[in-house]
Structures are given as C-alpha cells and as structure tokens.
Amino acid sequence: MTDDALPPLPEGHLARPVTPADLDGVFRVHGEAEVADAGVLAIEPEDIAGDWARPSMDLAADTVAVLDPDGVIVASAEVSRGGTHRDAAVHPDARGRGIGPFLVAWSERRATELGARSLGQSLPEGSSGHRFLETRGYGVGHTAWVLTLPDGRSVPERPLPPGYEIATGDTAEREAAAHEVIQVAFCEWEGRERESFEDWAATTVRRPGAQPWQLRVVEHDGTVVGACFTILDSQANGYVHQLAVDTGHRGRGLAQSLLADAFSRARERGAEHSELSTDSRTGALDLYLKVGMEVTQRWVHLVTPLPRG
C-alpha cells in the first residue's frame, strides 16, 4: 500500500490491510502499547477477533497494518461504527519514526470516505497519543473512567422489587431482548448510533469463548427490562462490559442488582478482581462510587470534525 497523499513511512516500512492471520501481531502491538500508556494490560485477542468478526467490518478497506523491514507488524489502525471510531496503536519500540501521523491521516481519509462527520479515539489521559492528537486539533468529546472494586469488598446486594427477577440470557429471545434494551439505553448518549444485533453479538454473546452465564437479564412480567454482559479475562478480572436498564424501570435498584450479580458470578468462576468502565455521557459514575468502587484509570475520547482541512 503506497499513497503519495499520506505522510511517508520510514524507509523499508510497508503498509497493507490486516488479515485474520495477523491477530497475534496486532494484539502484541496494542497490548504492549496499552501497558506502556496505561500501565495495565486489559485488551485480549478475543476483543480484537470479536471486532473483526462484525459484519460491518471490512478488513480489506477498514484496517491497515504497518510492517518494519523484517516483516514484523509494528503498528495498526482500524475505523469502525460508520467511520466515527478509530482504534490505532504504535508499538512502543517503533515510536518516534513518523508512523503515528501515517495512521492518523489514513484513518481520517477512510472515515471521510465512509461519510463520517467526525472521528474519535479513546486514549489514556496524558499519554503520548493524547498529546499527539491534541497537536492535530482534536478536542475532548467525553471522559471515561475505569473503576475497580477494592479487594475483599463486594457490591451490596439489593433485592429486586416484586415482579422482577434475574435470569441467564441463554435463549435467542433473551439475547435479542438484551440487545434491544442496551441499544435503546446507549443511544441516549450523544454521538452513539444503534448497533445491529450481529455486530453487537460478535463482541458479546458470540465473542470467542463466550458462555451463557456471561449475559444476565432482569425480567418484569416476562419482558426483559435490564441486561448485563460480563467478561472474565485472562488477568482474572470480572469485567462488566455492558449494563443497561430500560428507562421506564430505572430508579428501582435494578442496575445495582445486576452489578452485584455479575461480579458474584464472575468470582464463582475464578475472578480475583471486579472492574468496569463508564464515561461522562452516562451519568453512572456516582452509582459505582456509591457502591464502593474506586477510579483507577482516566481516559479521554478525542474527536475531530471531518473532513479535515
């Protein structure tokens, strides 16, 4: 892949689309970049594989990998969600060579081709990527926090009101209903667009290694009104990936009940830590602080309007 309209890559480096066979190489880049920038490893190969399995993802057009003269992947980027979101990383050992400007320019161009009016990426606050995007005129769209439940603590259990019950999302009907509750709730956020069931399922209930216990729902008179999907990762973290309650059933303690249930079930399966993330669009931070969780990381979502000048 060569293009005179993009910033040049270092001598001997090549760019090409990602293929499924690149999973290990791309994970290495993003994993080691995350450790360098955030101090922890949270991303897993299954996260990347799930992203690539979404029907809306066209690997040949929506991804790029940069290879060094030895053919080793040292950076990669992808655009998704109609071009509004970018995931990009440069391996710490390959920084300072001018690869970052190439990835950013490539992704801005691809997002524009897809018709996106803006492009954003989430990065650890104060990281080199954060500072670099600021120099290109990106501004903060929202702030996100990673929260952890201190060792030895549990989220206080909250009994469900009469007529409500928690169940495992182990049927196609419950999966579809959970997807609907999550999409309606998440689309209340500014800039968030509806995700198809197939795209959602690829990163949740169809994520590599997913098991039925990970999806839990709250039902009211047989109708799903709340949903929670939990990931038990290789670092022994029980991570609540998504949690949502229908607007007509909020204020009744359903979210806290789902949260306590999710962490408890993850611990039963070997989780040693309990984590989740939330951002400033949701208004949920106070709930998590109230039940005893503590902020351990702060991320910023940096956005630029498109097309660029």
PLY file of the C-alpha trace (Angstrom):
ply
format ascii 1.0
element vertex 309
property float x
property float y
property float z
element edge 308
property int vertex1
property int vertex2
end_header
0.00 0.00 0.00
1.62 3.22 -1.14
-0.05 6.62 -1.40
1.68 9.92 -2.00
-1.25 11.72 -0.33
-0.37 10.19 3.05
2.66 11.01 5.22
5.59 8.79 4.24
6.51 5.76 6.30
10.09 5.20 7.46
12.39 3.65 4.89
11.77 -0.06 4.47
8.36 0.00 6.20
5.26 -1.15 4.34
1.53 -0.76 4.92
-1.20 -3.21 3.96
-4.66 -4.24 5.15
-4.92 -6.55 8.16
-5.83 -10.21 7.64
-7.18 -12.72 10.21
-3.71 -14.30 10.31
-2.39 -11.03 11.81
-4.30 -11.44 15.08
-1.26 -12.27 17.23
0.83 -9.48 15.73
-1.88 -6.85 16.14
-2.57 -8.00 19.71
1.13 -7.67 20.53
1.17 -4.08 19.27
-1.99 -2.97 21.06
-1.24 -4.92 24.23
2.27 -3.56 24.69
1.14 -0.05 23.77
-1.60 -0.29 26.42
0.88 -1.38 29.08
3.21 1.50 28.15
0.44 4.11 28.15
-2.00 2.91 30.82
0.26 0.73 32.98
-2.01 -2.32 32.68
-2.97 -4.93 30.10
-6.72 -5.09 29.55
-7.11 -5.88 25.86
-7.28 -9.55 24.83
-7.00 -11.34 21.49
-10.69 -12.21 21.80
-11.55 -8.49 21.84
-9.79 -7.96 18.53
-11.19 -11.14 16.99
-14.70 -10.10 18.01
-14.24 -6.67 16.43
-13.03 -8.21 13.19
-15.96 -10.65 13.13
-18.55 -7.86 13.00
-20.37 -7.96 9.63
-19.92 -4.18 9.33
-16.13 -4.55 9.44
-14.40 -4.77 6.05
-10.84 -5.81 6.91
-9.59 -5.06 3.40
-10.80 -1.44 3.49
-11.19 -0.51 7.16
-7.84 -1.67 8.56
-4.16 -1.07 8.00
-1.02 -2.67 9.42
2.48 -1.22 9.24
5.35 -3.71 8.89
9.02 -2.99 9.57
11.81 -4.10 7.19
11.79 -7.55 8.84
8.10 -8.00 8.12
7.04 -7.57 11.76
3.83 -5.66 12.48
4.78 -2.55 14.47
1.54 -0.57 14.20
-2.08 -0.95 13.15
-5.30 1.02 12.87
-8.94 0.38 12.10
-12.02 2.53 11.69
-15.48 1.33 12.67
-19.02 2.43 13.55
-19.54 4.05 10.19
-16.13 5.69 10.35
-16.73 7.56 13.61
-14.35 5.48 15.76
-10.66 4.67 15.41
-8.52 2.10 17.23
-4.85 2.69 16.46
-1.57 1.90 18.19
2.15 2.02 17.53
4.40 -0.42 19.36
6.47 1.45 21.98
9.73 0.36 20.31
8.59 1.84 16.97
7.51 5.25 18.18
9.21 8.39 17.00
9.60 7.16 13.42
6.63 9.04 11.94
4.26 6.06 11.89
1.63 7.80 14.04
1.00 10.62 11.53
0.55 8.00 8.80
-2.06 6.06 10.82
-3.98 9.19 11.75
-4.04 10.53 8.19
-5.03 7.13 6.81
-7.90 6.76 9.28
-9.16 10.30 8.73
-9.27 9.66 5.00
-11.05 6.31 5.37
-13.59 7.78 7.81
-14.31 10.58 5.34
-14.82 8.03 2.56
-17.40 6.31 4.78
-19.29 9.59 5.19
-18.49 10.18 8.86
-18.83 13.75 10.09
-16.38 13.20 12.94
-13.72 10.72 14.04
-12.71 9.88 17.59
-10.37 7.66 19.57
-10.16 6.86 23.28
-6.72 7.10 24.89
-5.28 7.19 28.42
-5.28 10.75 29.68
-1.82 12.31 29.37
-0.45 9.57 27.10
1.75 10.29 24.11
-1.20 9.56 21.82
-3.36 12.04 23.73
-0.75 14.75 23.37
-0.17 13.95 19.69
-3.85 14.18 18.75
-4.14 17.48 20.60
-1.41 18.89 18.35
-3.58 17.92 15.38
-6.55 19.85 16.74
-8.51 17.03 18.33
-10.67 18.03 21.30
-12.10 16.05 24.21
-15.53 14.66 23.39
-16.05 12.84 26.67
-14.12 11.46 29.61
-14.13 7.81 30.72
-13.11 6.13 33.96
-12.05 2.59 34.78
-13.28 1.58 38.23
-12.23 -1.34 40.41
-13.85 -2.86 43.46
-11.18 -2.98 46.19
-10.03 -6.48 47.13
-12.19 -8.10 49.75
-15.24 -5.96 49.02
-18.50 -6.81 47.29
-21.21 -4.65 45.77
-24.04 -4.57 48.33
-26.82 -6.84 47.14
-30.13 -5.10 46.54
-33.30 -7.18 46.47
-35.37 -6.79 43.32
-38.83 -5.25 43.68
-41.84 -7.56 43.40
-42.48 -8.72 39.86
-38.81 -8.60 38.81
-36.35 -11.49 38.51
-32.83 -12.06 37.21
-32.28 -14.78 34.62
-29.47 -16.02 32.39
-29.65 -14.82 28.80
-29.38 -18.34 27.45
-32.02 -18.19 24.71
-32.15 -16.43 21.36
-35.16 -14.47 22.58
-33.35 -13.16 25.64
-30.26 -12.30 23.60
-32.37 -10.27 21.17
-34.24 -8.56 24.01
-30.98 -7.74 25.84
-29.58 -6.25 22.65
-32.66 -4.06 22.29
-32.50 -2.78 25.89
-28.79 -2.00 25.55
-29.14 -0.24 22.20
-32.05 1.94 23.31
-30.23 2.93 26.51
-26.87 3.55 24.88
-28.39 5.57 22.05
-29.46 8.13 24.64
-25.81 9.21 24.60
-24.81 11.98 22.25
-22.97 10.64 19.20
-23.91 6.99 19.83
-25.66 5.20 16.97
-27.57 1.94 17.04
-25.54 -1.25 16.55
-27.02 -4.19 14.67
-27.64 -7.41 16.57
-24.98 -9.18 14.50
-22.32 -6.56 15.28
-23.28 -6.50 18.96
-23.29 -10.28 19.24
-19.80 -10.57 17.70
-18.31 -8.72 20.68
-20.59 -10.17 23.37
-22.55 -13.42 23.15
-20.61 -14.59 20.05
-17.24 -13.34 21.29
-14.66 -16.16 21.11
-15.06 -18.32 24.20
-18.34 -16.72 25.33
-20.56 -18.76 27.66
-24.25 -18.33 28.51
-23.58 -17.23 32.12
-21.98 -14.02 30.90
-25.31 -12.49 29.82
-27.79 -11.82 32.62
-31.13 -10.08 32.25
-33.79 -8.64 34.52
-37.33 -9.56 33.50
-40.58 -7.92 34.56
-43.65 -10.00 33.88
-41.64 -11.93 31.30
-40.26 -8.87 29.49
-36.53 -8.08 29.57
-36.04 -4.62 31.09
-32.37 -4.79 32.05
-29.23 -6.54 30.80
-25.60 -7.05 31.80
-22.76 -8.74 29.94
-19.62 -9.71 31.88
-16.21 -10.85 30.62
-13.85 -12.98 32.70
-10.47 -12.16 31.19
-7.06 -13.79 31.32
-5.96 -11.38 34.08
-8.66 -12.83 36.39
-10.78 -9.69 36.06
-14.54 -9.95 36.13
-15.22 -7.03 33.79
-18.74 -5.70 33.30
-18.65 -4.88 29.60
-22.20 -3.54 29.23
-25.01 -2.78 31.67
-28.31 -1.09 30.83
-31.80 -0.70 32.26
-34.91 0.36 30.36
-35.77 3.98 31.11
-39.23 3.08 32.40
-37.76 0.82 35.08
-34.92 2.94 36.42
-34.68 4.13 40.00
-35.67 0.74 41.41
-32.23 -0.68 42.09
-32.09 -2.94 39.02
-28.63 -1.75 37.93
-27.14 -2.39 41.37
-28.76 -5.84 41.50
-27.32 -6.71 38.09
-23.90 -5.39 39.08
-23.76 -7.40 42.30
-24.96 -10.48 40.44
-22.38 -10.07 37.66
-19.39 -9.70 39.96
-20.57 -12.56 42.17
-20.95 -14.94 39.23
-17.53 -13.97 37.89
-15.94 -14.64 41.28
-17.58 -18.07 41.34
-15.69 -18.78 38.12
-12.29 -17.61 39.34
-12.32 -13.82 39.06
-9.99 -12.17 41.56
-10.86 -8.56 40.65
-14.05 -6.71 39.70
-13.90 -3.91 37.13
-15.95 -1.83 34.73
-15.73 1.44 32.86
-18.15 4.30 32.40
-17.98 7.74 30.85
-19.28 11.24 31.28
-22.17 10.69 28.84
-23.87 8.07 31.04
-24.20 9.80 34.40
-23.47 6.45 36.08
-20.21 7.33 37.84
-21.90 8.27 41.11
-23.68 4.91 41.29
-20.42 2.99 41.01
-18.68 5.21 43.57
-21.64 4.82 45.91
-21.38 1.01 45.89
-17.68 1.19 46.84
-15.83 1.14 43.52
-12.74 3.31 43.03
-11.40 5.06 39.93
-8.11 3.52 38.79
-7.73 4.97 35.29
-8.93 8.02 33.39
-9.30 8.05 29.60
-10.31 10.77 27.15
-12.18 10.37 23.87
-10.58 12.79 21.42
-12.61 13.92 18.42
-12.05 15.88 15.24
-14.64 17.08 12.71
-14.47 15.66 9.19
-13.44 16.28 6.53
-10.14 17.68 7.67
-8.91 20.83 6.03
0 1
1 2
2 3
3 4
4 5
5 6
6 7
7 8
8 9
9 10
10 11
11 12
12 13
13 14
14 15
15 16
16 17
17 18
18 19
19 20
20 21
21 22
22 23
23 24
24 25
25 26
26 27
27 28
28 29
29 30
30 31
31 32
32 33
33 34
34 35
35 36
36 37
37 38
38 39
39 40
40 41
41 42
42 43
43 44
44 45
45 46
46 47
47 48
48 49
49 50
50 51
51 52
52 53
53 54
54 55
55 56
56 57
57 58
58 59
59 60
60 61
61 62
62 63
63 64
64 65
65 66
66 67
67 68
68 69
69 70
70 71
71 72
72 73
73 74
74 75
75 76
76 77
77 78
78 79
79 80
80 81
81 82
82 83
83 84
84 85
85 86
86 87
87 88
88 89
89 90
90 91
91 92
92 93
93 94
94 95
95 96
96 97
97 98
98 99
99 100
100 101
101 102
102 103
103 104
104 105
105 106
106 107
107 108
108 109
109 110
110 111
111 112
112 113
113 114
114 115
115 116
116 117
117 118
118 119
119 120
120 121
121 122
122 123
123 124
124 125
125 126
126 127
127 128
128 129
129 130
130 131
131 132
132 133
133 134
134 135
135 136
136 137
137 138
138 139
139 140
140 141
141 142
142 143
143 144
144 145
145 146
146 147
147 148
148 149
149 150
150 151
151 152
152 153
153 154
154 155
155 156
156 157
157 158
158 159
159 160
160 161
161 162
162 163
163 164
164 165
165 166
166 167
167 168
168 169
169 170
170 171
171 172
172 173
173 174
174 175
175 176
176 177
177 178
178 179
179 180
180 181
181 182
182 183
183 184
184 185
185 186
186 187
187 188
188 189
189 190
190 191
191 192
192 193
193 194
194 195
195 196
196 197
197 198
198 199
199 200
200 201
201 202
202 203
203 204
204 205
205 206
206 207
207 208
208 209
209 210
210 211
211 212
212 213
213 214
214 215
215 216
216 217
217 218
218 219
219 220
220 221
221 222
222 223
223 224
224 225
225 226
226 227
227 228
228 229
229 230
230 231
231 232
232 233
233 234
234 235
235 236
236 237
237 238
238 239
239 240
240 241
241 242
242 243
243 244
244 245
245 246
246 247
247 248
248 249
249 250
250 251
251 252
252 253
253 254
254 255
255 256
256 257
257 258
258 259
259 260
260 261
261 262
262 263
263 264
264 265
265 266
266 267
267 268
268 269
269 270
270 271
271 272
272 273
273 274
274 275
275 276
276 277
277 278
278 279
279 280
280 281
281 282
282 283
283 284
284 285
285 286
286 287
287 288
288 289
289 290
290 291
291 292
292 293
293 294
294 295
295 296
296 297
297 298
298 299
299 300
300 301
301 302
302 303
303 304
304 305
305 306
306 307
307 308
